[in-house]
Amino acid sequence: MAARDFTKYALYVFLFVLAAGAVFLAFGVLILVTSYVFWVIVPSALVLNLFTFLLLVLFGILLFVACRKRRGWLAAVSLGGMSVPGLFIALMLLHLLLPHPPREQKPNQREPLSSPSGWYVLTVPIERSGRRKGPLGYGIPFWHVTISDPNGTVLYRDPNEDFHGIHNIYWVWDDQDRVWLYNSDDGAVYFYERIESTWTRSRWGDGKPGRGLQPAAPPEVLYPPYASGGAAEGLRVP
């Protein structure tokens, strides 16, 4: 009898671990795919929260059925399946409570970034468009160059939606309080400057120093490592 009970409970533990492992793998795949693709169509938090809710509902129903039918193996599967979304919720709550260390930023993607004069502060957030919608009705994400004063008052926000959020862009100030921007999608370089109290955007050229259409040149630190010194044309970042 004892041997039979041991075998039964060993089976329950195995089913618990198997269900938890399968759900954990599903979460990993979903997070990976969402990080590269889904977030462009649907906000990542919505995808993960909906998936977590559906799993809890599904395995909660299975647990109810297992208790009603007295199916120990089904209860083990249900509890294993519920353990991962439950842990995910606990980690999210813990993340909200714990202090967050400063996020490491690349030299050409730092924000907020003060200009050399200290008069302006640059941020380049990814925001969803209010005009251009994806297939599910959510705005397509774009980078938006935003220049503010030190008090946070927005002085300029690029109204164009040219820098798709799925591609990387890079930015720096130069000594003349101009913002330079490198677009990894097509290798184009732009600069923003203040002319008679109005900020304007101009296309400088195709990334490689010396090929610009304007006399000024971007700081070398603007370019990401793969494009430093010139390889800019047509390079894309997934």
MIRO-624439 format. One record per residue (C-alpha): x, y negated, z; residue in three letters; residue number from 1. Coordinates in nm, 3 decimals. Each point is the difference from the previous one (the first is absolute). Example, Ala and Ser with C-alpha at 12.3 -4.5 7.8 and 13.67 -1.06 7.14 Angstrom:
node x=1.230 y=0.450 z=0.780 kegu=ala kevo=1 .
node x=0.137 y=-0.344 z=-0.066 kegu=ser kevo=2 .
This chain:
node x=0.000 y=0.000 z=0.000 kegu=met kevo=1 .
node x=0.279 y=-0.241 z=0.091 kegu=ala kevo=2 .
node x=0.179 y=0.076 z=-0.327 kegu=ala kevo=3 .
node x=-0.322 y=-0.066 z=-0.192 kegu=arg kevo=4 .
node x=-0.048 y=-0.336 z=0.178 kegu=asp kevo=5 .
node x=0.359 y=-0.097 z=-0.070 kegu=phe kevo=6 .
node x=-0.046 y=0.081 z=-0.371 kegu=thr kevo=7 .
node x=-0.322 y=-0.200 z=-0.011 kegu=lys kevo=8 .
node x=0.149 y=-0.308 z=0.166 kegu=tyr kevo=9 .
node x=0.315 y=0.026 z=-0.211 kegu=ala kevo=10 .
node x=-0.228 y=-0.008 z=-0.306 kegu=leu kevo=11 .
node x=-0.177 y=-0.309 z=0.137 kegu=tyr kevo=12 .
node x=0.330 y=-0.175 z=0.056 kegu=val kevo=13 .
node x=0.112 y=0.091 z=-0.351 kegu=phe kevo=14 .
node x=-0.325 y=-0.134 z=-0.151 kegu=leu kevo=15 .
node x=0.030 y=-0.318 z=0.209 kegu=phe kevo=16 .
node x=0.356 y=-0.062 z=-0.122 kegu=val kevo=17 .
node x=-0.091 y=0.091 z=-0.358 kegu=leu kevo=18 .
node x=-0.294 y=-0.242 z=-0.008 kegu=ala kevo=19 .
node x=0.203 y=-0.277 z=0.165 kegu=ala kevo=20 .
node x=0.286 y=0.054 z=-0.245 kegu=gly kevo=21 .
node x=-0.233 y=-0.009 z=-0.301 kegu=ala kevo=22 .
node x=-0.163 y=-0.325 z=0.116 kegu=val kevo=23 .
node x=0.340 y=-0.151 z=0.082 kegu=phe kevo=24 .
node x=0.119 y=0.085 z=-0.352 kegu=leu kevo=25 .
node x=-0.317 y=-0.152 z=-0.146 kegu=ala kevo=26 .
node x=0.063 y=-0.320 z=0.199 kegu=phe kevo=27 .
node x=0.359 y=-0.013 z=-0.125 kegu=gly kevo=28 .
node x=-0.104 y=0.040 z=-0.362 kegu=val kevo=29 .
node x=-0.273 y=-0.262 z=0.036 kegu=leu kevo=30 .
node x=0.236 y=-0.251 z=0.163 kegu=ile kevo=31 .
node x=0.260 y=0.059 z=-0.271 kegu=leu kevo=32 .
node x=-0.249 y=-0.037 z=-0.286 kegu=val kevo=33 .
node x=-0.165 y=-0.300 z=0.166 kegu=thr kevo=34 .
node x=0.337 y=-0.173 z=0.044 kegu=ser kevo=35 .
node x=0.072 y=0.021 z=-0.373 kegu=tyr kevo=36 .
node x=-0.340 y=-0.003 z=-0.173 kegu=val kevo=37 .
node x=-0.321 y=-0.016 z=0.204 kegu=phe kevo=38 .
node x=0.084 y=-0.323 z=0.183 kegu=trp kevo=39 .
node x=-0.021 y=-0.188 z=-0.329 kegu=val kevo=40 .
node x=-0.362 y=0.115 z=-0.046 kegu=ile kevo=41 .
node x=-0.120 y=0.033 z=0.361 kegu=val kevo=42 .
node x=0.151 y=-0.150 z=0.321 kegu=pro kevo=43 .
node x=0.222 y=0.259 z=0.167 kegu=ser kevo=44 .
node x=-0.162 y=-0.041 z=0.343 kegu=ala kevo=45 .
node x=-0.342 y=0.074 z=-0.149 kegu=leu kevo=46 .
node x=0.124 y=0.320 z=-0.168 kegu=val kevo=47 .
node x=0.170 y=0.134 z=0.314 kegu=leu kevo=48 .
node x=-0.282 y=-0.097 z=0.236 kegu=asn kevo=49 .
node x=-0.263 y=0.156 z=-0.226 kegu=leu kevo=50 .
node x=0.204 y=0.320 z=-0.034 kegu=phe kevo=51 .
node x=0.045 y=0.017 z=0.379 kegu=thr kevo=52 .
node x=-0.373 y=-0.052 z=0.059 kegu=phe kevo=53 .
node x=-0.100 y=0.266 z=-0.253 kegu=leu kevo=54 .
node x=0.239 y=0.253 z=0.153 kegu=leu kevo=55 .
node x=-0.131 y=-0.062 z=0.349 kegu=leu kevo=56 .
node x=-0.358 y=0.037 z=-0.119 kegu=val kevo=57 .
node x=0.075 y=0.316 z=-0.201 kegu=leu kevo=58 .
node x=0.192 y=0.179 z=0.274 kegu=phe kevo=59 .
node x=-0.240 y=-0.129 z=0.264 kegu=gly kevo=60 .
node x=-0.287 y=0.170 z=-0.185 kegu=ile kevo=61 .
node x=0.206 y=0.318 z=-0.030 kegu=leu kevo=62 .
node x=0.073 y=-0.009 z=0.372 kegu=leu kevo=63 .
node x=-0.371 y=-0.038 z=0.077 kegu=phe kevo=64 .
node x=-0.081 y=0.298 z=-0.222 kegu=val kevo=65 .
node x=0.282 y=0.203 z=0.160 kegu=ala kevo=66 .
node x=-0.136 y=-0.067 z=0.349 kegu=cys kevo=67 .
node x=-0.355 y=0.087 z=-0.103 kegu=arg kevo=68 .
node x=0.105 y=0.319 z=-0.178 kegu=lys kevo=69 .
node x=0.268 y=0.087 z=0.255 kegu=arg kevo=70 .
node x=0.270 y=0.023 z=-0.268 kegu=arg kevo=71 .
node x=0.333 y=-0.042 z=0.173 kegu=gly kevo=72 .
node x=0.201 y=0.002 z=-0.320 kegu=trp kevo=73 .
node x=-0.214 y=-0.279 z=-0.148 kegu=leu kevo=74 .
node x=0.039 y=-0.203 z=0.317 kegu=ala kevo=75 .
node x=0.378 y=0.038 z=-0.024 kegu=ala kevo=76 .
node x=-0.005 y=-0.122 z=-0.361 kegu=val kevo=77 .
node x=-0.226 y=-0.293 z=0.094 kegu=ser kevo=78 .
node x=0.216 y=-0.111 z=0.291 kegu=leu kevo=79 .
node x=0.314 y=0.030 z=-0.211 kegu=gly kevo=80 .
node x=-0.157 y=-0.210 z=-0.274 kegu=gly kevo=81 .
node x=-0.116 y=-0.265 z=0.248 kegu=met kevo=82 .
node x=0.337 y=-0.023 z=0.175 kegu=ser kevo=83 .
node x=0.178 y=-0.184 z=-0.283 kegu=val kevo=84 .
node x=-0.255 y=-0.280 z=-0.060 kegu=pro kevo=85 .
node x=-0.032 y=-0.030 z=0.379 kegu=gly kevo=86 .
node x=0.377 y=-0.042 z=0.026 kegu=leu kevo=87 .
node x=-0.010 y=-0.250 z=-0.289 kegu=phe kevo=88 .
node x=-0.255 y=-0.214 z=0.188 kegu=ile kevo=89 .
node x=0.206 y=0.019 z=0.320 kegu=ala kevo=90 .
node x=0.315 y=-0.110 z=-0.184 kegu=leu kevo=91 .
node x=-0.186 y=-0.293 z=-0.161 kegu=met kevo=92 .
node x=-0.122 y=-0.118 z=0.341 kegu=leu kevo=93 .
node x=0.349 y=0.040 z=0.144 kegu=leu kevo=94 .
node x=0.142 y=-0.198 z=-0.292 kegu=his kevo=95 .
node x=-0.237 y=-0.286 z=0.082 kegu=leu kevo=96 .
node x=0.107 y=-0.005 z=0.364 kegu=leu kevo=97 .
node x=0.377 y=0.029 z=-0.040 kegu=leu kevo=98 .
node x=0.222 y=-0.298 z=-0.094 kegu=pro kevo=99 .
node x=0.126 y=0.010 z=-0.356 kegu=his kevo=100 .
node x=0.370 y=-0.062 z=-0.076 kegu=pro kevo=101 .
node x=0.075 y=-0.246 z=-0.282 kegu=pro kevo=102 .
node x=-0.034 y=0.167 z=-0.340 kegu=arg kevo=103 .
node x=0.329 y=0.022 z=-0.189 kegu=glu kevo=104 .
node x=-0.017 y=-0.215 z=-0.312 kegu=gln kevo=105 .
node x=0.216 y=-0.017 z=-0.309 kegu=lys kevo=106 .
node x=0.196 y=-0.325 z=-0.050 kegu=pro kevo=107 .
node x=-0.212 y=-0.082 z=-0.306 kegu=asn kevo=108 .
node x=-0.335 y=0.099 z=0.152 kegu=gln kevo=109 .
node x=0.003 y=-0.178 z=0.335 kegu=arg kevo=110 .
node x=-0.307 y=-0.179 z=0.127 kegu=glu kevo=111 .
node x=-0.078 y=-0.243 z=0.139 kegu=pro kevo=112 .
node x=0.304 y=-0.162 z=-0.160 kegu=leu kevo=113 .
node x=0.088 y=-0.362 z=0.075 kegu=ser kevo=114 .
node x=0.149 y=-0.218 z=-0.271 kegu=ser kevo=115 .
node x=0.355 y=-0.134 z=0.049 kegu=pro kevo=116 .
node x=-0.139 y=-0.344 z=0.087 kegu=ser kevo=117 .
node x=-0.242 y=0.149 z=0.253 kegu=gly kevo=118 .
node x=-0.292 y=-0.187 z=-0.157 kegu=trp kevo=119 .
node x=-0.170 y=0.303 z=-0.153 kegu=tyr kevo=120 .
node x=-0.076 y=0.359 z=0.094 kegu=val kevo=121 .
node x=-0.047 y=0.272 z=-0.262 kegu=leu kevo=122 .
node x=-0.221 y=0.307 z=0.033 kegu=thr kevo=123 .
node x=-0.090 y=0.245 z=-0.276 kegu=val kevo=124 .
node x=-0.290 y=0.213 z=0.121 kegu=pro kevo=125 .
node x=-0.176 y=0.271 z=-0.200 kegu=ile kevo=126 .
node x=-0.367 y=-0.099 z=-0.020 kegu=glu kevo=127 .
node x=-0.293 y=0.151 z=-0.183 kegu=arg kevo=128 .
node x=-0.140 y=-0.200 z=-0.289 kegu=ser kevo=129 .
node x=-0.342 y=-0.159 z=0.030 kegu=gly kevo=130 .
node x=-0.044 y=0.001 z=-0.376 kegu=arg kevo=131 .
node x=0.159 y=0.317 z=-0.131 kegu=arg kevo=132 .
node x=-0.162 y=0.312 z=0.141 kegu=lys kevo=133 .
node x=0.108 y=0.362 z=-0.011 kegu=gly kevo=134 .
node x=-0.225 y=0.292 z=-0.098 kegu=pro kevo=135 .
node x=-0.150 y=0.024 z=0.352 kegu=leu kevo=136 .
node x=-0.065 y=-0.372 z=0.036 kegu=gly kevo=137 .
node x=0.300 y=-0.091 z=0.215 kegu=tyr kevo=138 .
node x=0.224 y=-0.282 z=-0.117 kegu=gly kevo=139 .
node x=0.324 y=0.096 z=-0.173 kegu=ile kevo=140 .
node x=0.301 y=-0.087 z=0.222 kegu=pro kevo=141 .
node x=0.242 y=-0.271 z=-0.113 kegu=phe kevo=142 .
node x=0.298 y=-0.178 z=0.156 kegu=trp kevo=143 .
node x=-0.070 y=-0.370 z=0.061 kegu=his kevo=144 .
node x=0.277 y=-0.254 z=0.050 kegu=val kevo=145 .
node x=-0.112 y=-0.225 z=0.286 kegu=thr kevo=146 .
node x=0.188 y=-0.308 z=0.123 kegu=ile kevo=147 .
node x=-0.091 y=-0.163 z=0.330 kegu=ser kevo=148 .
node x=0.138 y=-0.266 z=0.230 kegu=asp kevo=149 .
node x=0.162 y=0.102 z=0.333 kegu=pro kevo=150 .
node x=-0.338 y=-0.045 z=0.173 kegu=asn kevo=151 .
node x=-0.163 y=0.262 z=-0.223 kegu=gly kevo=152 .
node x=-0.198 y=-0.234 z=-0.225 kegu=thr kevo=153 .
node x=-0.009 y=0.148 z=-0.351 kegu=val kevo=154 .
node x=0.145 y=-0.243 z=-0.253 kegu=leu kevo=155 .
node x=-0.009 y=0.228 z=-0.304 kegu=tyr kevo=156 .
node x=-0.129 y=0.344 z=-0.091 kegu=arg kevo=157 .
node x=0.068 y=0.138 z=-0.346 kegu=asp kevo=158 .
node x=-0.350 y=0.038 z=-0.153 kegu=pro kevo=159 .
node x=0.123 y=0.235 z=-0.271 kegu=asn kevo=160 .
node x=-0.036 y=0.376 z=0.040 kegu=glu kevo=161 .
node x=0.306 y=0.110 z=-0.195 kegu=asp kevo=162 .
node x=0.195 y=0.203 z=0.255 kegu=phe kevo=163 .
node x=-0.177 y=0.333 z=0.051 kegu=his kevo=164 .
node x=0.030 y=0.139 z=0.352 kegu=gly kevo=165 .
node x=0.110 y=0.342 z=-0.124 kegu=ile kevo=166 .
node x=0.328 y=-0.151 z=-0.124 kegu=his kevo=167 .
node x=0.272 y=-0.158 z=0.210 kegu=asn kevo=168 .
node x=0.088 y=-0.366 z=-0.020 kegu=ile kevo=169 .
node x=0.291 y=-0.182 z=0.166 kegu=tyr kevo=170 .
node x=0.040 y=-0.361 z=0.110 kegu=trp kevo=171 .
node x=0.249 y=-0.250 z=0.147 kegu=val kevo=172 .
node x=0.042 y=-0.374 z=0.050 kegu=trp kevo=173 .
node x=0.288 y=-0.188 z=-0.160 kegu=asp kevo=174 .
node x=0.179 y=-0.305 z=0.138 kegu=asp kevo=175 .
node x=-0.243 y=-0.233 z=-0.180 kegu=gln kevo=176 .
node x=-0.305 y=0.140 z=0.179 kegu=asp kevo=177 .
node x=-0.108 y=0.192 z=-0.307 kegu=arg kevo=178 .
node x=-0.156 y=0.346 z=0.029 kegu=val kevo=179 .
node x=0.137 y=0.262 z=-0.240 kegu=trp kevo=180 .
node x=-0.193 y=0.316 z=-0.073 kegu=leu kevo=181 .
node x=0.105 y=0.318 z=-0.182 kegu=tyr kevo=182 .
node x=-0.278 y=0.224 z=-0.133 kegu=asn kevo=183 .
node x=0.108 y=0.365 z=-0.020 kegu=ser kevo=184 .
node x=-0.288 y=0.080 z=-0.237 kegu=asp kevo=185 .
node x=0.152 y=-0.178 z=-0.300 kegu=asp kevo=186 .
node x=0.328 y=-0.144 z=0.132 kegu=gly kevo=187 .
node x=-0.125 y=-0.358 z=-0.031 kegu=ala kevo=188 .
node x=0.127 y=-0.275 z=0.230 kegu=val kevo=189 .
node x=-0.214 y=-0.295 z=0.110 kegu=tyr kevo=190 .
node x=0.068 y=-0.302 z=0.215 kegu=phe kevo=191 .
node x=-0.224 y=-0.231 z=0.200 kegu=tyr kevo=192 .
node x=0.097 y=-0.360 z=0.063 kegu=glu kevo=193 .
node x=-0.160 y=-0.311 z=0.141 kegu=arg kevo=194 .
node x=-0.035 y=-0.280 z=-0.254 kegu=ile kevo=195 .
node x=-0.158 y=-0.327 z=0.117 kegu=glu kevo=196 .
node x=-0.169 y=0.166 z=0.299 kegu=ser kevo=197 .
node x=-0.141 y=0.281 z=-0.220 kegu=thr kevo=198 .
node x=0.130 y=0.357 z=-0.005 kegu=trp kevo=199 .
node x=0.034 y=0.155 z=-0.345 kegu=thr kevo=200 .
node x=0.100 y=0.340 z=-0.133 kegu=arg kevo=201 .
node x=0.228 y=0.048 z=-0.300 kegu=ser kevo=202 .
node x=0.142 y=0.305 z=-0.172 kegu=arg kevo=203 .
node x=0.379 y=-0.008 z=0.009 kegu=trp kevo=204 .
node x=0.087 y=0.297 z=-0.219 kegu=gly kevo=205 .
node x=0.061 y=0.373 z=0.000 kegu=asp kevo=206 .
node x=0.192 y=0.059 z=0.317 kegu=gly kevo=207 .
node x=0.359 y=0.016 z=-0.118 kegu=lys kevo=208 .
node x=0.202 y=-0.307 z=0.099 kegu=pro kevo=209 .
node x=0.078 y=-0.206 z=-0.307 kegu=gly kevo=210 .
node x=-0.315 y=0.097 z=-0.190 kegu=arg kevo=211 .
node x=-0.226 y=-0.256 z=0.165 kegu=gly kevo=212 .
node x=-0.200 y=-0.258 z=-0.186 kegu=leu kevo=213 .
node x=0.082 y=-0.265 z=0.264 kegu=gln kevo=214 .
node x=0.336 y=-0.149 z=0.099 kegu=pro kevo=215 .
node x=-0.027 y=0.114 z=0.365 kegu=ala kevo=216 .
node x=0.078 y=0.361 z=0.090 kegu=ala kevo=217 .
node x=-0.143 y=0.220 z=0.275 kegu=pro kevo=218 .
node x=0.216 y=0.100 z=0.297 kegu=pro kevo=219 .
node x=0.163 y=0.340 z=-0.049 kegu=glu kevo=220 .
node x=-0.165 y=0.131 z=0.318 kegu=val kevo=221 .
node x=-0.335 y=-0.018 z=-0.182 kegu=leu kevo=222 .
node x=0.069 y=0.318 z=-0.195 kegu=tyr kevo=223 .
node x=-0.062 y=0.345 z=0.147 kegu=pro kevo=224 .
node x=0.300 y=0.238 z=-0.001 kegu=pro kevo=225 .
node x=-0.105 y=0.179 z=-0.320 kegu=tyr kevo=226 .
node x=-0.026 y=-0.334 z=-0.186 kegu=ala kevo=227 .
node x=0.293 y=-0.184 z=0.158 kegu=ser kevo=228 .
node x=0.227 y=-0.142 z=-0.262 kegu=gly kevo=229 .
node x=-0.252 y=0.036 z=-0.271 kegu=gly kevo=230 .
node x=-0.194 y=0.321 z=-0.080 kegu=ala kevo=231 .
node x=-0.339 y=-0.162 z=0.001 kegu=ala kevo=232 .
node x=-0.183 y=0.059 z=-0.327 kegu=glu kevo=233 .
node x=-0.292 y=0.241 z=0.026 kegu=gly kevo=234 .
node x=0.098 y=0.148 z=0.334 kegu=leu kevo=235 .
node x=-0.296 y=0.119 z=0.205 kegu=arg kevo=236 .
node x=-0.042 y=0.108 z=0.358 kegu=val kevo=237 .
node x=-0.279 y=0.252 z=0.070 kegu=pro kevo=238 .
